[in-house]
Amino acid sequence: MNEFLTRSLTGLVFVGLLITSVFLSEIAILAVFTIFGLLCLFEFSKLIALKGFIQYIVFLVMLGVFVFWKQIQPTVKIEEATLILLVFSMFVSLFLIRDLFSKKIIPEFKFKKYLLTTFYMSSSFAFLLLIPNVTETYEPWIILGSFILVWVNDSFAYLTGKNFGRQKLFERISPKKTVEGFLGGLLFSCIASYFIAKFTQTLSFSSWLILAIIISSIGTIGDLIQSKFKRQANVKDSGSIMPGHGGIFDRLDSMIFSAPFIYLFLKILHYVS
């Protein structure tokens, strides 16, 4: 009971901080996500045994160029650079998906470790902060709605898998995940997308439905990728900053991997609408 209470209180603090920052201001969400990003980067660096400070400098420079500078100088257009960053991030994501099916340790050499900290971790936080500004107008419900879909997917994947799970999804990487759990999370995320569309009046139901499918499927892959890193490092959690939950990376792994794909979809939607 004490563990459940601790987990619940920690989760409420995390969710409350995220929601408050999203609706307070763009500077508030930038500050909170910068802190979250640095913590995730620290936890990820420990998982892949990467020492030094280069990855943290790259992270701060990337947020400064692609996010902060864009806020203080809205007339400055860096769309081409953002698209190049998106392409590199997508390529790294595809290689990480490929590595899921390999028994090799990832990453094996230092250059690849820096590629991952740059185009898997740092760029994902840049896209997380760009998502609510994808239409050039700050839309807090876009980013919060995406997080709600992640939370719904994770909660119902766990509940469905625990009660009905039989077929393992990827037993070698995550023995507890099941196909039934994945489908349950996907189903309830799609249902939640209807209510998000009706309540927020931001995107159409069909757009939120596609986002639910992207977040549930890509987010699950992101969770599996993080599980592989933890299995290789022989640890249960990425950190211990959140009692009952583990590390910040444990709470944001799905969203981190999904962020470039969410941004790409929203950008395409913005161009064709």
N, C-alpha and C positions, 0 to 999 in steps of 0.2 A: 504493500500500500504506500509506504514511504517513497519507494522508487517511482511508482505511478504519479504521486503528487509532485515529486521533483521534476519528472519528465514533463508533466503538464505545465508547471510554473515556468520552466525554462522555455518551453514552446510558446507560451503566451507572451513572455518578454520578447522573444525573437520576432514573433508575428506583430506584436504591438509596435516595436521599434521600426519594423519595415513599413507598416501601414502609415504610421505617423510621419515618417520621412517622406514617403511618396506624396502625401497630401499637403505637407508643410510648405515645401518649395523645392525647386530644382537643385539649389545649393545643398539643402538638407539631404536629399537622396544621393547627391554626388558624394557628400561627406561620409554617409553611412556605408554606401557601396564601396567607397575607397578603403574604408576600414575592413569591411568584409573581405574585399579582394586581397588585401595584404595578409590577412589571417589565413585565407584559403591558400595563397601562394606559399606562405610559411609552412602550412601543413603538407602541401603537395611536394614542396622541396624536400621535406623530411622523408616522405614516402619514396622518392626517387633518389635519395642520397645526394642532393645537389647543395653544395655549400657556397658561401659567398653572398654578394649583394647585387650582382649584375641584374638578376631577374627582377629585383624590386625597383631598381632604377628604370629598367625598361617598362615595367608596369606603370609607374608614375608618369613617365614621358608619354606613353601611349594614351593614358587618360587625359593628360594635359593637351595633347595635340588633337585627339578625336572628339573629346567631350567638353572639357573646361574652356578651351579656346573658342569652340563653337558657340558656347553660351555667352561669353563676354564680347565676342565679335561675330554676331549672327550674319553679318553681310559677307563674311569670308566663307567661300565655298570650298570644301575639301571632299566633295562627293567622289571624285576619281580615286583619291587616296583611300577613302573608306571602302570602296568597291574592291580595290586591290587587297586591302586587309581582309575583306570577306572571302575572297578567292583563296588566299593562303590559309585562312582558318578552316575553310571547307576541305581543302586538300589534307590538312593535318587530321581533321575529323575522320575522313575516309580511311586514312592510314591507321588510326586508332581502332576503327571498326574492323579493319582487316586483321589487326593484331589480336583482337579478341579470339580469333579462331586459330591463333598460333600459340604454341607452348613455350615460345621464346620469351625471355625476360624483356620487358620494355620499360624505359629505353636502355640500350646497352652501352651507349657512349655519350660523352658530355655534350657534343654538338646537338644531338637529338633531344637531350634534356632541356637545352635552351630553346630549341624549336617548340617543345611542348609548353614550357612556361610562358612563351611569347604568344603562340598562335592557338593554344588550347585554353590556357588560364587567363592571361592578361587581355587578349582580344575579346574573350567572352564577356568580361566585365565592361569593356568598352561598348559592346553591342547591347548589353543589359541596360546601360545608361542611355543609349541612343534609341532604344525601342519606344519609349514614350514620346520622343521627338521626331518620329519617323515622318510625320506629316508637316513638320516645321512648326507645329503648335504643340505645346506640352499637354499630353493626355495621360494623367495619372492612372486612369482606369485600364489603360492598355497593359501596362506593366503589372498592375495589381491583379487584373483578370487572368493574366498568364500565370502568376504565382498561385492563384486560387485553383486553376486547372491542375497544376503540379500537386498541390496539397490534396485535392480530391482524388487524383489518380493514385497517389501513394497510399492514401488511407484505404480506399476501396480495393486496391490491389492486395494490400495486406489482409484485409478482412475476407475477401473472396478466396484468396490463396489459403488462408488458415482454415477456412471452413469447407472449401470445396476442392482445393488444389490436389491434383493427382499427377499430372504430367509435368515433369521438370522442364523449365524454360532453358536454362544454361547451367546444368548441374556442376560442371567443372569449375565454373567461376563463382556462382552463387547458388548453393544447394537448396536454399529455401524458396527461391523464386519459381513460380509455376506458370504454365500457360493459362490456366484458369484465372489466376491472379492478375496476369497481364490483361486478359480480356475483360475482367471485371473492372479494373481501373480505367480501361479505355471506354467501356460502356458508360460508366458514371461520369466520366469527364465529358463525354458527348452530351449527356443529359444536363450537366452543369453549364455547358456552353450556351444552352437555350436560355437559362435564367440570367446568365451574365449579359447576354445580348439584350434581353428585355429590360434588365435593371439599369445597365450602364448607358444604353443608347449611344454606343460608340461605333462598333462595327455591326454588320448584319449578322444574323444567326448563322448563315452559311459560312461566313468568314471565321466566326468564333468556333464553328464546328470543325473547320479545317485546322485551326490552331489547336483544338483539343486533340485531334488525331496526331498532329506533329509533336505536340508536347508529350503525349502519352507514349508514343512509339520511340521518338528520338530521346526523350528523357529516360526511358527504360534502358536504352543502349548506354546512355551516359552513366547511369547507375551501375551497370555491369562493368563498364570501363574502369570506374573508380574502384569497384570491388576487386578487379584484377590487380590494380596498383596496390591495394591493401593486402591482398593475398601474397603478392610478391614480397612485400615488406614485412609479412608475417605479423600484422596487427589487426585488431578488430575494428578500431575506429581511427579516423584520420587525426584526431586530437581529443582533448578533454575539456575544452573551454565551455561546452554546453552540457552540464550534468544530465545524464539520462539520454542524451542524444549523440554525444561524441564531439566531433569538431564542427566548425562552420562548413567545411568542405563536405561533410556528411549530409548537411541540410541543403546544400546548394548544388550538389553534383548534377542532378537532373537538369536544373535550369542553366547551369554553366554550359553543358554540352548542347542544350537546345537553343541557346541565345542567338547564335549566328543564323540558324534555320528560321527562327521566328522573325528576325530582322529581315531576312531575304524575302519571306512570304509577305510581310507588311509592306516592304518596298515595292514589290511587284504589284500588290494590291493598290498602292498609292498611285503608281504610274498608269494603271489600266482604268482606274476609276475617274 
